[in-house]
């Protein structure tokens, strides 16, 4: 586990954590991304794909709306796609 003071994950793309007007939701997204960073050492970047929840296109059976996040390696290659729910639960499909 990486101590919080040593987190290296970078938020890339047009949406960053600062774009979330709700501080609680911002923290939920940040915690989800940091959890993925802790569990997968290849995660170096997170590309948040929006600030509004939507029905998942990748998993239409998921009844809860999601925010999508692309996880990328140090070379900016996508290594997984995450879907996070408002309650902080979610999943990542790794390539």
Helices and strands as residue ranges (DSSP letters): G 4-6, E 10-11, G 17-19, H 23-39, E 45-48, E 67-72, E 78-84, E 90-94
